[in-house]
Amino acid sequence: MTKRRRGLRRPVIALLTAAVIGVVAAVALDVVPGIGSGELSASAMTQHDMAGMTTAATGSAAGTMTAMAAPPKGKWIPVDKKAWAAQLAVFKKTKARKPPATAKQNTEFNATCKYSHSGKNDPIVFPGQTGASHMHSFMGNKITKASTTAADLMKYTATSCVPKKDRSSYWLPTLYSNKTNHAIQPSMLIAYYGSLLDDANKKKTVPMPNGLRMIVGDPTKQVATPAGSQNAFYCSGGPVDGASRSTDGGNSAVCGDGGTIHYTMRFPDCWDGKHLDSPDHKSHVTYGSNGDCPKAFPVRIPAVTFSIYYPTHGVKAGLHLSSGKLSSMHGDAFFAWDPKTMADRVKSCVRQMVTCASNGKF
């Protein structure tokens, strides 16, 4: 579990911005939060090159609401103003820990997660509808099922992630081998929380509200992914686009030189400050541009990148997802952190523009 990410050299994807929401209170540095001494140490990478934060963008701007577009119709889930104010109050009282001179300068902290369980459930897209979705592979909070709510995540503490005080749930469509039709579960998912805004705005980042939901990617996209495709599975180690390609028409990488299949995707980092979710699960958030967030989405939250490892070199017969071709890859995040832990990570790591490990240490 000490694998280091390799081969992340894909062309930087232009993340076209749209618009999404919010209002943020001014925050100051005050007192140190109590972080449980029983937290596990980092079980995987503790450093991550920022290039990955920009190349990983399954969602880019697709599906987000542009400044001129009408908001989608359907159910918008408002933020609980009292709960959000309480979370901000914890953040305001949190004092940043002083990093050592040797601290690495990548702006990030992370949660390192193992595969937890599978199910045809999606509490974001099909809340309360057991079996309504395609098969998903879940990481993080072990309670996650179709009926899971934000309150459930905060209450139920069993997780496959480090730190244990990250009670979020992360999930993906399940990957299968065309040769055997057996599921290939991720060996590791690292959720990096960082910032791609300019330095002044990095220092204005606040925790995302507990209960925030986001989706990136397009499960309806069904096209081949030849060598050089953006937003595609690639090889971590060895040639990025593989030693060869599959013969199934999907044109997926078959890794050489010991490389294994890998995927990265980045979530939006600007929030409207008003909604925990939107009808399309994208219009309440957007990507920053030109170093800052657009006015309609003024709350600067951590930019989350999924870095996903699969224990396969790929196969000549190809791979597919429960949602179809590999181009349909998408990711869901349902955020729920212990408020003091998240406050400390944002103050100590993101705002100070240094690297913290899974256990929060510099």
TORBAVEX-381728 format. One record per residue (C-alpha): residue number from 1; residue in three letters; x, y, z. Coordinates in Angstrom, 3 decimals, always signed. Layout:
N
+-----+-----+----------+----------+----------+
!   i !  aa !        X !        Y !        Z !
+-----+-----+----------+----------+----------+
! NUM ! ala !        X !        Y !        Z !
...
+-----+-----+----------+----------+----------+
END
This chain:
362
+-----+-----+----------+----------+----------+
!   i !  aa !        X !        Y !        Z !
+-----+-----+----------+----------+----------+
!   1 ! met !   +0.000 !   +0.000 !   +0.000 !
!   2 ! thr !   +2.928 !   +2.351 !   -0.521 !
!   3 ! lys !   +2.528 !   +2.507 !   -4.292 !
!   4 ! arg !   +3.458 !   +5.816 !   -5.840 !
!   5 ! arg !   +1.528 !   +7.130 !   -8.771 !
!   6 ! arg !   +3.470 !   +6.796 !  -11.993 !
!   7 ! gly !   +3.000 !   +7.667 !  -15.604 !
!   8 ! leu !   +0.503 !  +10.488 !  -15.084 !
!   9 ! arg !   +1.525 !  +12.410 !  -18.149 !
!  10 ! arg !   -1.696 !  +12.684 !  -20.079 !
!  11 ! pro !   -2.359 !  +16.011 !  -21.829 !
!  12 ! val !   -3.841 !  +18.626 !  -19.504 !
!  13 ! ile !   -7.583 !  +18.804 !  -20.053 !
!  14 ! ala !   -9.105 !  +22.208 !  -20.446 !
!  15 ! leu !  -11.710 !  +22.440 !  -17.721 !
!  16 ! leu !  -14.267 !  +24.797 !  -19.226 !
!  17 ! thr !  -16.058 !  +26.687 !  -16.541 !
!  18 ! ala !  -19.715 !  +27.274 !  -16.019 !
!  19 ! ala !  -21.374 !  +28.801 !  -13.010 !
!  20 ! val !  -22.600 !  +27.651 !   -9.632 !
!  21 ! ile !  -23.308 !  +29.377 !   -6.295 !
!  22 ! gly !  -22.778 !  +30.528 !   -2.773 !
!  23 ! val !  -21.688 !  +32.871 !   -0.054 !
!  24 ! val !  -18.860 !  +32.368 !   +2.370 !
!  25 ! ala !  -18.139 !  +33.856 !   +5.745 !
!  26 ! ala !  -14.777 !  +35.390 !   +6.527 !
!  27 ! val !  -12.622 !  +32.948 !   +8.456 !
!  28 ! ala !   -9.749 !  +33.514 !  +10.814 !
!  29 ! leu !   -7.095 !  +31.391 !  +12.507 !
!  30 ! asp !   -7.715 !  +30.618 !  +16.143 !
!  31 ! val !   -7.398 !  +27.407 !  +18.102 !
!  32 ! val !   -6.133 !  +23.909 !  +17.493 !
!  33 ! pro !   -8.792 !  +21.224 !  +17.020 !
!  34 ! gly !   -8.486 !  +17.905 !  +18.784 !
!  35 ! ile !   -7.515 !  +15.247 !  +16.272 !
!  36 ! gly !   -7.885 !  +11.742 !  +17.636 !
!  37 ! ser !   -4.541 !  +10.143 !  +18.441 !
!  38 ! gly !   -5.970 !   +6.826 !  +17.314 !
!  39 ! glu !   -6.114 !   +7.795 !  +13.616 !
!  40 ! leu !   -4.357 !   +5.338 !  +11.351 !
!  41 ! ser !   -1.160 !   +6.322 !   +9.620 !
!  42 ! ala !   -1.107 !   +6.789 !   +5.862 !
!  43 ! ser !   -1.448 !   +3.505 !   +4.046 !
!  44 ! ala !   -0.610 !   +4.757 !   +0.580 !
!  45 ! met !   +0.789 !   +7.753 !   -1.245 !
!  46 ! thr !   +1.349 !  +10.860 !   +0.825 !
!  47 ! gln !   +2.437 !  +13.035 !   -2.094 !
!  48 ! his !   +0.850 !  +13.696 !   -5.445 !
!  49 ! asp !   +2.035 !  +15.886 !   -8.292 !
!  50 ! met !   -0.324 !  +18.736 !   -9.050 !
!  51 ! ala !   -0.284 !  +17.821 !  -12.717 !
!  52 ! gly !   -2.655 !  +15.058 !  -11.804 !
!  53 ! met !   -5.080 !  +17.559 !  -10.341 !
!  54 ! thr !   -5.420 !  +19.178 !  -13.763 !
!  55 ! thr !   -5.279 !  +16.117 !  -15.979 !
!  56 ! ala !   -7.883 !  +14.227 !  -13.986 !
!  57 ! ala !  -11.138 !  +15.534 !  -15.250 !
!  58 ! thr !  -13.749 !  +13.096 !  -16.355 !
!  59 ! gly !  -16.380 !  +15.713 !  -15.647 !
!  60 ! ser !  -14.644 !  +18.884 !  -16.874 !
!  61 ! ala !  -17.449 !  +21.316 !  -17.671 !
!  62 ! ala !  -19.803 !  +18.843 !  -19.286 !
!  63 ! gly !  -23.203 !  +18.962 !  -17.676 !
!  64 ! thr !  -22.475 !  +22.001 !  -15.521 !
!  65 ! met !  -24.664 !  +25.053 !  -15.802 !
!  66 ! thr !  -23.236 !  +27.904 !  -17.865 !
!  67 ! ala !  -23.808 !  +31.508 !  -16.887 !
!  68 ! met !  -26.418 !  +31.892 !  -19.649 !
!  69 ! ala !  -28.185 !  +28.564 !  -19.168 !
!  70 ! ala !  -31.417 !  +28.135 !  -17.284 !
!  71 ! pro !  -31.075 !  +26.005 !  -14.137 !
!  72 ! pro !  -32.334 !  +22.460 !  -14.599 !
!  73 ! lys !  -35.800 !  +21.603 !  -13.386 !
!  74 ! gly !  -36.231 !  +19.101 !  -10.622 !
!  75 ! lys !  -35.286 !  +18.711 !   -6.997 !
!  76 ! trp !  -32.707 !  +21.067 !   -5.539 !
!  77 ! ile !  -31.568 !  +20.095 !   -2.041 !
!  78 ! pro !  -30.903 !  +23.220 !   +0.047 !
!  79 ! val !  -28.057 !  +23.371 !   +2.503 !
!  80 ! asp !  -29.081 !  +23.335 !   +6.156 !
!  81 ! lys !  -28.075 !  +26.905 !   +7.025 !
!  82 ! lys !  -27.790 !  +26.176 !  +10.741 !
!  83 ! ala !  -25.581 !  +23.124 !  +10.206 !
!  84 ! trp !  -23.421 !  +24.974 !   +7.664 !
!  85 ! ala !  -22.999 !  +27.929 !  +10.045 !
!  86 ! ala !  -21.945 !  +25.521 !  +12.797 !
!  87 ! gln !  -19.416 !  +23.874 !  +10.482 !
!  88 ! leu !  -17.999 !  +27.279 !   +9.536 !
!  89 ! ala !  -17.818 !  +28.226 !  +13.211 !
!  90 ! val !  -15.654 !  +25.162 !  +13.893 !
!  91 ! phe !  -13.476 !  +26.143 !  +10.950 !
!  92 ! lys !  -13.127 !  +29.730 !  +12.165 !
!  93 ! lys !  -11.920 !  +28.556 !  +15.590 !
!  94 ! thr !   -9.414 !  +26.128 !  +14.135 !
!  95 ! lys !   -5.793 !  +27.178 !  +14.242 !
!  96 ! ala !   -3.468 !  +25.949 !  +11.533 !
!  97 ! arg !   -0.636 !  +23.700 !  +12.654 !
!  98 ! lys !   +2.797 !  +25.021 !  +11.751 !
!  99 ! pro !   +4.400 !  +22.928 !   +9.018 !
! 100 ! pro !   +8.090 !  +22.059 !   +9.233 !
! 101 ! ala !  +10.533 !  +23.615 !   +6.801 !
! 102 ! thr !  +10.780 !  +20.218 !   +5.126 !
! 103 ! ala !   +7.054 !  +20.017 !   +4.316 !
! 104 ! lys !   +6.334 !  +19.219 !   +0.670 !
! 105 ! gln !   +4.763 !  +22.048 !   -1.264 !
! 106 ! asn !   +1.875 !  +20.293 !   -3.053 !
! 107 ! thr !   -1.364 !  +21.838 !   -1.791 !
! 108 ! glu !   -3.271 !  +18.782 !   -0.608 !
! 109 ! phe !   -4.442 !  +16.253 !   +1.934 !
! 110 ! asn !   -6.014 !  +12.928 !   +1.117 !
! 111 ! ala !   -8.186 !  +10.005 !   +2.095 !
! 112 ! thr !   -6.783 !   +6.628 !   +1.042 !
! 113 ! cys !   -9.522 !   +4.057 !   +0.553 !
! 114 ! lys !   -9.915 !   +0.358 !   -0.155 !
! 115 ! tyr !  -12.834 !   -1.302 !   -1.906 !
! 116 ! ser !  -15.730 !   -1.776 !   +0.507 !
! 117 ! his !  -18.707 !   -3.397 !   -1.222 !
! 118 ! ser !  -20.819 !   -3.510 !   -4.386 !
! 119 ! gly !  -24.479 !   -2.996 !   -5.169 !
! 120 ! lys !  -26.925 !   -1.789 !   -7.792 !
! 121 ! asn !  -27.576 !   +1.286 !   -5.692 !
! 122 ! asp !  -26.962 !   +5.017 !   -6.034 !
! 123 ! pro !  -28.119 !   +7.235 !   -3.133 !
! 124 ! ile !  -27.498 !  +10.362 !   -5.236 !
! 125 ! val !  -29.220 !   +9.488 !   -8.525 !
! 126 ! phe !  -31.734 !   +6.921 !   -7.227 !
! 127 ! pro !  -32.197 !   +7.713 !   -3.521 !
! 128 ! gly !  -34.227 !   +5.063 !   -1.752 !
! 129 ! gln !  -34.554 !   +2.900 !   -4.882 !
! 130 ! thr !  -32.704 !   -0.323 !   -4.121 !
! 131 ! gly !  -31.471 !   -2.084 !   -7.257 !
! 132 ! ala !  -32.386 !   +0.807 !   -9.583 !
! 133 ! ser !  -28.871 !   +1.590 !  -10.837 !
! 134 ! his !  -26.155 !   -0.311 !  -12.632 !
! 135 ! met !  -23.594 !   -2.058 !  -10.415 !
! 136 ! his !  -21.349 !   +0.237 !   -8.387 !
! 137 ! ser !  -18.125 !   -0.352 !   -6.492 !
! 138 ! phe !  -18.205 !   +1.551 !   -3.194 !
! 139 ! met !  -15.291 !   +2.909 !   -1.183 !
! 140 ! gly !  -15.453 !   +4.711 !   +2.138 !
! 141 ! asn !  -18.459 !   +4.570 !   +4.441 !
! 142 ! lys !  -19.530 !   +0.936 !   +4.706 !
! 143 ! ile !  -23.194 !   +1.750 !   +5.341 !
! 144 ! thr !  -23.727 !   +3.118 !   +1.844 !
! 145 ! lys !  -26.850 !   +1.816 !   +0.118 !
! 146 ! ala !  -29.716 !   +3.303 !   -1.866 !
! 147 ! ser !  -31.394 !   +4.881 !   +1.172 !
! 148 ! thr !  -28.241 !   +6.371 !   +2.728 !
! 149 ! thr !  -28.532 !   +9.991 !   +3.851 !
! 150 ! ala !  -26.001 !  +12.547 !   +5.021 !
! 151 ! ala !  -27.135 !  +11.925 !   +8.593 !
! 152 ! asp !  -26.447 !   +8.201 !   +8.135 !
! 153 ! leu !  -22.916 !   +8.897 !   +6.922 !
! 154 ! met !  -22.182 !  +11.171 !   +9.875 !
! 155 ! lys !  -23.603 !   +8.657 !  +12.349 !
! 156 ! tyr !  -22.073 !   +5.474 !  +10.937 !
! 157 ! thr !  -18.294 !   +5.504 !  +11.396 !
! 158 ! ala !  -17.109 !   +2.215 !   +9.834 !
! 159 ! thr !  -15.103 !   +3.099 !   +6.730 !
! 160 ! ser !  -12.599 !   +1.603 !   +4.314 !
! 161 ! cys !  -10.709 !   +4.910 !   +4.233 !
! 162 ! val !   -7.855 !   +6.460 !   +6.183 !
! 163 ! pro !   -8.451 !   +8.730 !   +8.024 !
! 164 ! lys !  -11.379 !   +7.069 !   +9.735 !
! 165 ! lys !  -12.867 !  +10.483 !  +10.416 !
! 166 ! asp !  -13.610 !  +10.777 !   +6.713 !
! 167 ! arg !  -17.102 !   +9.297 !   +6.704 !
! 168 ! ser !  -17.756 !  +10.127 !   +3.059 !
! 169 ! ser !  -18.873 !   +7.630 !   +0.456 !
! 170 ! tyr !  -17.173 !   +7.385 !   -2.930 !
! 171 ! trp !  -18.364 !   +5.109 !   -5.749 !
! 172 ! leu !  -17.750 !   +4.152 !   -9.376 !
! 173 ! pro !  -19.344 !   +1.917 !  -12.016 !
! 174 ! thr !  -17.889 !   -1.564 !  -11.635 !
! 175 ! leu !  -15.132 !   -2.599 !  -14.064 !
! 176 ! tyr !  -15.272 !   -6.013 !  -15.785 !
! 177 ! ser !  -12.961 !   -8.129 !  -17.931 !
! 178 ! asn !  -14.434 !   -9.003 !  -21.340 !
! 179 ! lys !  -12.483 !  -12.260 !  -21.205 !
! 180 ! thr !  -13.983 !  -13.606 !  -17.963 !
! 181 ! asn !  -16.834 !  -11.150 !  -17.272 !
! 182 ! his !  -15.541 !  -11.083 !  -13.697 !
! 183 ! ala !  -15.568 !   -7.831 !  -11.752 !
! 184 ! ile !  -12.223 !   -6.090 !  -11.198 !
! 185 ! gln !  -12.531 !   -4.075 !   -8.001 !
! 186 ! pro !  -10.229 !   -1.112 !   -7.341 !
! 187 ! ser !   -7.220 !   -2.047 !   -5.234 !
! 188 ! met !   -7.088 !   +1.539 !   -4.008 !
! 189 ! leu !   -8.825 !   +4.865 !   -4.452 !
! 190 ! ile !   -7.069 !   +7.971 !   -3.206 !
! 191 ! ala !   -9.255 !  +11.039 !   -2.873 !
! 192 ! tyr !   -6.947 !  +14.062 !   -3.007 !
! 193 ! tyr !   -8.312 !  +17.298 !   -1.576 !
! 194 ! gly !   -6.311 !  +20.252 !   -2.912 !
! 195 ! ser !   -6.669 !  +23.504 !   -4.805 !
! 196 ! leu !   -5.909 !  +24.699 !   -8.335 !
! 197 ! leu !   -6.889 !  +28.300 !   -7.645 !
! 198 ! asp !   -4.263 !  +31.020 !   -7.439 !
! 199 ! asp !   -2.391 !  +31.412 !   -4.161 !
! 200 ! ala !   -4.606 !  +34.207 !   -2.819 !
! 201 ! asn !   -7.721 !  +32.113 !   -3.375 !
! 202 ! lys !   -6.162 !  +28.922 !   -2.058 !
! 203 ! lys !   -5.993 !  +30.812 !   +1.231 !
! 204 ! lys !   -9.759 !  +31.450 !   +1.056 !
! 205 ! thr !  -10.671 !  +27.783 !   +0.720 !
! 206 ! val !  -13.205 !  +26.463 !   +3.238 !
! 207 ! pro !  -14.410 !  +22.906 !   +3.917 !
! 208 ! met !  -17.216 !  +21.625 !   +1.733 !
! 209 ! pro !  -20.466 !  +21.290 !   +3.683 !
! 210 ! asn !  -21.258 !  +17.843 !   +5.013 !
! 211 ! gly !  -23.920 !  +16.282 !   +2.828 !
! 212 ! leu !  -22.617 !  +17.850 !   -0.393 !
! 213 ! arg !  -23.111 !  +15.542 !   -3.387 !
! 214 ! met !  -21.294 !  +15.643 !   -6.733 !
! 215 ! ile !  -21.030 !  +13.557 !   -9.876 !
! 216 ! val !  -18.469 !  +13.863 !  -12.679 !
! 217 ! gly !  -18.457 !  +12.009 !  -15.980 !
! 218 ! asp !  -21.158 !  +10.871 !  -18.366 !
! 219 ! pro !  -22.565 !   +7.329 !  -18.058 !
! 220 ! thr !  -24.336 !   +7.744 !  -21.410 !
! 221 ! lys !  -21.102 !   +8.300 !  -23.350 !
! 222 ! gln !  -20.426 !   +5.136 !  -25.377 !
! 223 ! val !  -17.428 !   +5.613 !  -27.691 !
! 224 ! ala !  -14.091 !   +3.914 !  -28.251 !
! 225 ! thr !  -11.050 !   +5.246 !  -26.379 !
! 226 ! pro !   -8.036 !   +4.885 !  -28.696 !
! 227 ! ala !   -4.516 !   +5.805 !  -27.634 !
! 228 ! gly !   -4.262 !   +9.500 !  -26.789 !
! 229 ! ser !   -7.908 !   +9.869 !  -25.750 !
! 230 ! gln !   -8.568 !  +12.276 !  -22.920 !
! 231 ! asn !  -10.600 !  +11.197 !  -19.903 !
! 232 ! ala !   -9.601 !   +7.588 !  -20.506 !
! 233 ! phe !   -8.199 !   +4.648 !  -18.571 !
! 234 ! tyr !   -4.415 !   +4.495 !  -18.915 !
! 235 ! cys !   -1.388 !   +2.637 !  -17.586 !
! 236 ! ser !   +0.289 !   +3.558 !  -14.333 !
! 237 ! gly !   +3.842 !   +2.399 !  -15.010 !
! 238 ! gly !   +5.169 !   +1.538 !  -18.439 !
! 239 ! pro !   +3.878 !   +3.390 !  -21.515 !
! 240 ! val !   +0.905 !   +5.545 !  -20.543 !
! 241 ! asp !   -1.191 !   +4.311 !  -23.465 !
! 242 ! gly !   -0.115 !   +0.713 !  -22.969 !
! 243 ! ala !   +2.107 !   -1.690 !  -24.898 !
! 244 ! ser !   -0.885 !   -2.589 !  -27.107 !
! 245 ! arg !   -4.623 !   -2.016 !  -27.386 !
! 246 ! ser !   -7.633 !   -4.268 !  -26.892 !
! 247 ! thr !   -9.333 !   -5.961 !  -29.840 !
! 248 ! asp !  -12.937 !   -5.483 !  -28.726 !
! 249 ! gly !  -13.590 !   -2.197 !  -30.510 !
! 250 ! gly !  -13.300 !   -0.224 !  -27.295 !
! 251 ! asn !   -9.583 !   +0.207 !  -27.978 !
! 252 ! ser !   -8.499 !   +0.175 !  -24.333 !
! 253 ! ala !   -4.913 !   -0.023 !  -23.061 !
! 254 ! val !   -3.135 !   -3.303 !  -22.446 !
! 255 ! cys !   -0.261 !   -2.328 !  -20.165 !
! 256 ! gly !   +3.343 !   -3.400 !  -20.546 !
! 257 ! asp !   +6.459 !   -3.191 !  -18.363 !
! 258 ! gly !   +4.497 !   -4.058 !  -15.241 !
! 259 ! gly !   +2.007 !   -1.236 !  -15.632 !
! 260 ! thr !   -1.526 !   -1.512 !  -14.285 !
! 261 ! ile !   -4.796 !   +0.124 !  -15.277 !
! 262 ! his !   -5.417 !   +3.508 !  -13.683 !
! 263 ! tyr !   -7.974 !   +6.291 !  -13.885 !
! 264 ! thr !   -8.130 !   +9.862 !  -12.567 !
! 265 ! met !  -10.995 !  +12.315 !  -12.388 !
! 266 ! arg !  -11.416 !  +15.725 !  -10.813 !
! 267 ! phe !  -14.495 !  +17.205 !   -9.161 !
! 268 ! pro !  -15.528 !  +20.892 !   -9.204 !
! 269 ! asp !  -13.988 !  +23.255 !   -6.659 !
! 270 ! cys !  -16.519 !  +26.108 !   -6.599 !
! 271 ! trp !  -19.867 !  +25.831 !   -4.799 !
! 272 ! asp !  -22.984 !  +28.003 !   -4.934 !
! 273 ! gly !  -23.260 !  +28.107 !   -1.147 !
! 274 ! lys !  -26.966 !  +27.283 !   -1.289 !
! 275 ! his !  -27.532 !  +23.707 !   -2.396 !
! 276 ! leu !  -26.161 !  +20.318 !   -1.412 !
! 277 ! asp !  -27.399 !  +18.826 !   -4.681 !
! 278 ! ser !  -29.143 !  +19.777 !   -7.925 !
! 279 ! pro !  -31.389 !  +17.884 !  -10.346 !
! 280 ! asp !  -28.473 !  +16.932 !  -12.626 !
! 281 ! his !  -26.120 !  +16.562 !   -9.621 !
! 282 ! lys !  -23.734 !  +19.053 !  -11.256 !
! 283 ! ser !  -25.378 !  +22.478 !  -11.468 !
! 284 ! his !  -24.755 !  +23.460 !   -7.837 !
! 285 ! val !  -20.971 !  +23.333 !   -8.392 !
! 286 ! thr !  -18.497 !  +24.311 !  -11.106 !
! 287 ! tyr !  -14.793 !  +24.480 !  -11.878 !
! 288 ! gly !  -12.632 !  +27.482 !  -11.072 !
! 289 ! ser !  -11.172 !  +29.528 !  -13.916 !
! 290 ! asn !   -8.360 !  +32.058 !  -14.157 !
! 291 ! gly !   -7.330 !  +31.330 !  -10.587 !
! 292 ! asp !  -10.694 !  +31.965 !   -8.938 !
! 293 ! cys !  -14.329 !  +30.882 !   -8.750 !
! 294 ! pro !  -17.036 !  +32.589 !  -10.836 !
! 295 ! lys !  -19.309 !  +35.031 !   -9.037 !
! 296 ! ala !  -22.306 !  +32.702 !   -9.153 !
! 297 ! phe !  -20.269 !  +30.046 !   -7.314 !
! 298 ! pro !  -18.246 !  +32.058 !   -4.812 !
! 299 ! val !  -17.518 !  +29.406 !   -2.161 !
! 300 ! arg !  -14.044 !  +28.016 !   -2.714 !
! 301 ! ile !  -13.970 !  +24.373 !   -1.630 !
! 302 ! pro !  -11.204 !  +21.772 !   -1.988 !
! 303 ! ala !  -10.691 !  +20.386 !   -5.491 !
! 304 ! val !  -11.139 !  +16.622 !   -5.098 !
! 305 ! thr !   -9.310 !  +14.263 !   -7.454 !
! 306 ! phe !   -9.943 !  +10.529 !   -7.545 !
! 307 ! ser !   -6.815 !   +8.520 !   -8.316 !
! 308 ! ile !   -7.984 !   +4.948 !   -8.898 !
! 309 ! tyr !   -5.777 !   +1.852 !   -9.101 !
! 310 ! tyr !   -6.998 !   -1.408 !  -10.627 !
! 311 ! pro !   -5.141 !   -4.716 !  -10.101 !
! 312 ! thr !   -5.046 !   -5.609 !  -13.797 !
! 313 ! his !   -2.722 !   -5.041 !  -16.741 !
! 314 ! gly !   -5.734 !   -4.963 !  -19.044 !
! 315 ! val !   -6.598 !   -7.772 !  -21.455 !
! 316 ! lys !   -6.619 !   -8.161 !  -25.226 !
! 317 ! ala !  -10.329 !   -8.967 !  -25.078 !
! 318 ! gly !  -10.839 !   -5.580 !  -23.460 !
! 319 ! leu !  -12.608 !   -4.166 !  -20.431 !
! 320 ! his !  -16.051 !   -2.721 !  -19.885 !
! 321 ! leu !  -18.001 !   -0.975 !  -17.140 !
! 322 ! ser !  -21.390 !   -1.750 !  -15.658 !
! 323 ! ser !  -22.447 !   +1.484 !  -17.403 !
! 324 ! gly !  -21.127 !   +0.293 !  -20.792 !
! 325 ! lys !  -17.957 !   +1.279 !  -22.639 !
! 326 ! leu !  -14.983 !   +2.674 !  -20.741 !
! 327 ! ser !  -15.888 !   +6.149 !  -22.011 !
! 328 ! ser !  -18.913 !   +6.012 !  -19.675 !
! 329 ! met !  -16.661 !   +6.167 !  -16.602 !
! 330 ! his !  -18.043 !   +8.484 !  -13.923 !
! 331 ! gly !  -17.634 !   +9.045 !  -10.217 !
! 332 ! asp !  -19.888 !   +9.957 !   -7.303 !
! 333 ! ala !  -18.920 !  +11.618 !   -4.043 !
! 334 ! phe !  -21.179 !  +12.085 !   -0.998 !
! 335 ! phe !  -19.126 !  +14.111 !   +1.475 !
! 336 ! ala !  -19.236 !  +13.662 !   +5.236 !
! 337 ! trp !  -16.229 !  +14.459 !   +7.433 !
! 338 ! asp !  -15.792 !  +14.980 !  +11.134 !
! 339 ! pro !  -15.943 !  +18.822 !  +11.182 !
! 340 ! lys !  -12.800 !  +19.297 !  +13.282 !
! 341 ! thr !  -10.787 !  +16.943 !  +11.110 !
! 342 ! met !  -11.823 !  +18.626 !   +7.866 !
! 343 ! ala !  -11.284 !  +22.084 !   +9.395 !
! 344 ! asp !   -7.762 !  +21.148 !  +10.431 !
! 345 ! arg !   -6.892 !  +19.687 !   +7.009 !
! 346 ! val !   -8.117 !  +22.758 !   +5.121 !
! 347 ! lys !   -6.440 !  +25.225 !   +7.501 !
! 348 ! ser !   -3.169 !  +23.341 !   +7.943 !
! 349 ! cys !   -2.690 !  +21.816 !   +4.486 !
! 350 ! val !   -4.662 !  +23.632 !   +1.781 !
! 351 ! arg !   -4.482 !  +27.182 !   +3.089 !
! 352 ! gln !   -0.803 !  +26.840 !   +3.943 !
! 353 ! met !   -0.169 !  +25.212 !   +0.547 !
! 354 ! val !   +1.654 !  +22.179 !   +1.886 !
! 355 ! thr !   +1.223 !  +18.407 !   +1.633 !
! 356 ! cys !   -0.416 !  +16.355 !   +4.363 !
! 357 ! ala !   -0.594 !  +12.550 !   +4.495 !
! 358 ! ser !   -3.712 !  +10.483 !   +5.032 !
! 359 ! asn !   -3.228 !  +10.790 !   +8.794 !
! 360 ! gly !   -2.980 !  +14.575 !   +8.530 !
! 361 ! lys !   +0.727 !  +14.757 !   +9.294 !
! 362 ! phe !   +3.030 !  +16.961 !   +7.219 !
+-----+-----+----------+----------+----------+
END
